[in-house]
Amino acid sequence: MDHSRVGSSSRIGASALVSVVATAVTLACGGGGAKTPASGPVADAGIEGGAAVELATSPPPTGLPPMAAMPPPGVAGSKKAKLRSDAALASCGGASKARAKDPAELVKKLGEACAATSKMKPVGAVLRGQQADREPHQASTFRAEANRCYRVYFAGDEAVTDIVAVLRDSAGDVVAESPGPAAPEGGAVCFTIADEVSLLVAVGGGKGAWAAQVWSD
């Protein structure tokens, strides 16, 4: 036996083994030069033909209530009234602030100043109240007739820095809401059927007296 050839073969085999191990270590450590990832979906080596892997999405939960229908344009949610936009009415009441030393006097003046444009007259006397910003809203009701339109003028005294009026129909749906001095600001609300309407007045800042009056055509 030629021992020199055996030794040489052993050295060649060891060198090859070292080369293979070094190459494996280099690849495992990110060696061999960074390559730009290929764009597009990643193929799963286990899928025949290299088909792209699609991410599975969870189905939506079941048993949820249906989404509420969006109210029609110009209506805050009531099915018994609709908004009648009127640029002249918006200008009539929009220039005034919903604050005055005597809110009842301001409410009457606003209604009278807009009467020619609105062709409305007061429905009942001026409503009055006292309220602070941390107290719950105060409510009163009035009868709305079918095919008639309504507008509410309201104001607080000089100590009330923020006041809001909301009109709700008998179903509790919002007909109109406004920071003053009129609700709605841009016109009137017209009822398609007769209804009992709630007028809610809430003071959002300050504490003092407020007044409101309902007008109708």
C-alpha positions as CSV (number, residue, x, y, z in Angstrom):
1,M,0.0,0.0,0.0
2,D,1.2,3.5,-0.9
3,H,1.0,5.3,2.4
4,S,1.9,8.6,0.8
5,R,-1.2,8.4,-1.4
6,V,-3.4,7.6,1.5
7,G,-2.1,10.6,3.4
8,S,-2.6,12.8,0.4
9,S,-6.2,11.6,0.0
10,S,-6.8,12.2,3.7
11,R,-5.5,15.8,3.4
12,I,-7.6,16.4,0.3
13,G,-10.7,15.0,2.1
14,A,-10.1,17.2,5.2
15,S,-9.6,20.3,3.1
16,A,-12.8,19.7,1.2
17,L,-14.7,19.2,4.5
18,V,-13.2,22.4,5.9
19,S,-14.2,24.2,2.7
20,V,-17.8,22.9,2.9
21,V,-18.2,23.8,6.6
22,A,-16.7,27.3,6.0
23,T,-19.1,27.9,3.1
24,A,-22.1,26.8,5.3
25,V,-21.1,29.1,8.1
26,T,-20.6,32.0,5.7
27,L,-24.1,31.6,4.3
28,A,-25.6,31.2,7.7
29,C,-24.1,34.5,8.8
30,G,-25.3,36.4,5.8
31,G,-22.0,36.3,4.0
32,G,-21.4,35.9,0.3
33,G,-22.7,39.4,-0.5
34,A,-26.2,40.9,0.2
35,K,-28.7,40.5,-2.5
36,T,-31.7,42.7,-3.2
37,P,-34.9,40.9,-2.4
38,A,-37.0,40.0,-5.4
39,S,-40.2,41.9,-5.7
40,G,-43.5,40.2,-5.8
41,P,-45.1,37.5,-3.6
42,V,-42.8,35.0,-1.8
43,A,-43.2,31.5,-3.1
44,D,-43.5,28.6,-0.7
45,A,-41.0,26.0,-1.5
46,G,-43.4,23.4,-0.3
47,I,-46.2,24.4,-2.7
48,E,-46.0,22.7,-6.1
49,G,-45.0,25.1,-8.9
50,G,-43.9,27.8,-6.5
51,A,-47.4,29.4,-6.2
52,A,-47.6,32.6,-4.2
53,V,-48.6,32.4,-0.6
54,E,-51.8,34.3,0.2
55,L,-52.3,35.7,3.7
56,A,-55.4,34.4,5.4
57,T,-57.8,37.0,6.8
58,S,-60.1,36.5,9.7
59,P,-63.8,36.6,8.9
60,P,-65.8,39.5,10.5
61,P,-67.5,38.6,13.8
62,T,-71.1,37.3,13.5
63,G,-74.1,38.4,15.4
64,L,-73.5,42.2,15.0
65,P,-76.6,44.4,14.6
66,P,-77.0,46.0,11.2
67,M,-75.5,49.5,10.6
68,A,-78.0,52.4,11.2
69,A,-79.2,54.0,8.1
70,M,-77.8,57.5,7.3
71,P,-80.3,60.3,7.7
72,P,-81.3,62.2,4.5
73,P,-79.4,65.4,3.8
74,G,-80.4,68.4,5.9
75,V,-82.0,66.3,8.6
76,A,-80.4,65.4,11.9
77,G,-82.3,62.1,12.2
78,S,-86.0,62.8,12.4
79,K,-88.5,61.1,10.1
80,K,-91.2,63.6,11.0
81,A,-89.6,66.8,9.9
82,K,-87.2,68.2,7.3
83,L,-85.0,71.2,7.1
84,R,-86.0,74.1,4.9
85,S,-82.9,76.0,4.1
86,D,-83.2,79.8,3.7
87,A,-80.2,82.0,3.2
88,A,-82.2,85.1,4.2
89,L,-83.2,83.6,7.5
90,A,-79.6,82.5,8.1
91,S,-78.4,86.1,7.6
92,C,-81.3,87.4,9.7
93,G,-80.4,85.6,12.9
94,G,-76.9,84.7,12.3
95,A,-75.4,88.1,12.8
96,S,-76.6,88.4,16.4
97,K,-74.9,86.8,19.4
98,A,-77.0,84.5,21.7
99,R,-76.2,86.8,24.7
100,A,-77.7,89.9,26.1
101,K,-78.4,91.7,29.3
102,D,-82.1,90.9,28.9
103,P,-82.3,87.6,26.9
104,A,-86.1,87.7,26.7
105,E,-85.9,91.1,25.0
106,L,-83.3,89.9,22.6
107,V,-85.4,86.8,21.7
108,K,-88.4,89.0,20.9
109,K,-86.4,91.4,18.8
110,L,-84.8,88.5,16.8
111,G,-88.2,87.1,16.0
112,E,-89.6,90.4,15.0
113,A,-86.6,91.3,12.9
114,C,-87.0,88.0,10.9
115,A,-90.8,88.0,10.7
116,A,-91.0,89.6,7.3
117,T,-88.6,87.1,5.9
118,S,-89.9,84.0,7.7
119,K,-93.6,85.0,7.5
120,M,-93.8,83.6,11.0
121,K,-95.4,84.7,14.3
122,P,-94.8,83.6,17.9
123,V,-96.3,80.4,19.2
124,G,-97.0,81.0,22.9
125,A,-95.1,83.2,25.3
126,V,-91.4,83.5,25.9
127,L,-89.9,80.6,27.8
128,R,-87.5,81.5,30.6
129,G,-85.1,79.6,32.8
130,Q,-82.0,79.7,35.0
131,Q,-79.1,77.3,34.5
132,A,-75.4,76.6,35.1
133,D,-73.0,74.7,32.9
134,R,-72.9,71.7,35.2
135,E,-76.6,71.3,35.5
136,P,-78.7,69.1,33.2
137,H,-80.6,70.6,30.3
138,Q,-84.0,72.0,30.8
139,A,-86.9,70.8,28.6
140,S,-90.3,72.1,27.4
141,T,-92.7,70.9,24.8
142,F,-94.9,72.4,22.0
143,R,-97.3,71.1,19.5
144,A,-96.1,71.1,15.9
145,E,-98.8,70.9,13.2
146,A,-98.5,69.0,10.0
147,N,-97.3,71.0,7.0
148,R,-96.2,73.9,9.2
149,C,-92.6,75.2,9.7
150,Y,-91.0,76.3,12.9
151,R,-88.0,78.2,14.2
152,V,-86.8,78.8,17.8
153,Y,-85.1,82.0,18.9
154,F,-83.1,81.7,22.1
155,A,-80.4,83.5,24.1
156,G,-78.7,83.6,27.5
157,D,-77.7,86.6,29.6
158,E,-74.2,88.1,29.7
159,A,-73.0,85.6,32.3
160,V,-73.8,82.7,30.0
161,T,-70.9,82.1,27.6
162,D,-72.2,79.1,25.8
163,I,-75.8,78.0,25.2
164,V,-77.3,75.3,22.9
165,A,-80.9,74.5,21.9
166,V,-82.0,71.1,20.5
167,L,-85.3,70.1,19.0
168,R,-86.4,66.5,19.3
169,D,-89.5,64.8,17.9
170,S,-91.7,62.5,19.9
171,A,-89.6,59.5,18.9
172,G,-86.5,61.2,20.5
173,D,-84.8,61.9,17.1
174,V,-83.0,65.2,16.7
175,V,-84.9,67.7,14.4
176,A,-82.4,70.5,14.8
177,E,-79.7,71.8,17.1
178,S,-77.9,75.1,17.2
179,P,-75.5,77.3,19.4
180,G,-77.9,80.2,18.8
181,P,-79.4,82.5,18.4
182,A,-81.9,80.5,16.3
183,A,-82.6,76.8,15.7
184,P,-82.1,75.9,13.0
185,E,-79.5,78.5,12.1
186,G,-80.0,78.3,8.4
187,G,-83.8,78.2,8.0
188,A,-86.7,76.4,9.5
189,V,-87.9,72.9,10.2
190,C,-91.1,71.8,8.6
191,F,-93.2,68.9,9.9
192,T,-94.8,66.4,7.6
193,I,-97.1,65.1,10.4
194,A,-98.3,66.6,13.7
195,D,-96.1,65.9,16.6
196,E,-95.2,66.8,20.2
197,V,-91.8,68.4,20.0
198,S,-89.3,68.8,22.9
199,L,-87.2,71.9,23.1
200,L,-84.0,71.3,25.2
201,V,-81.9,74.2,26.4
202,A,-78.4,73.5,27.8
203,V,-75.9,76.0,29.1
204,G,-72.4,74.9,28.2
205,G,-70.5,77.7,29.9
206,G,-71.2,80.1,32.7
207,K,-74.3,80.5,34.8
208,G,-77.4,82.7,34.3
209,A,-80.8,83.3,32.8
210,W,-81.9,82.2,29.4
211,A,-85.0,82.8,27.2
212,A,-86.5,81.1,24.2
213,Q,-89.5,81.5,21.9
214,V,-91.0,79.3,19.2
215,W,-92.2,80.9,16.0
216,S,-94.2,79.3,13.2
217,D,-95.7,80.2,9.8
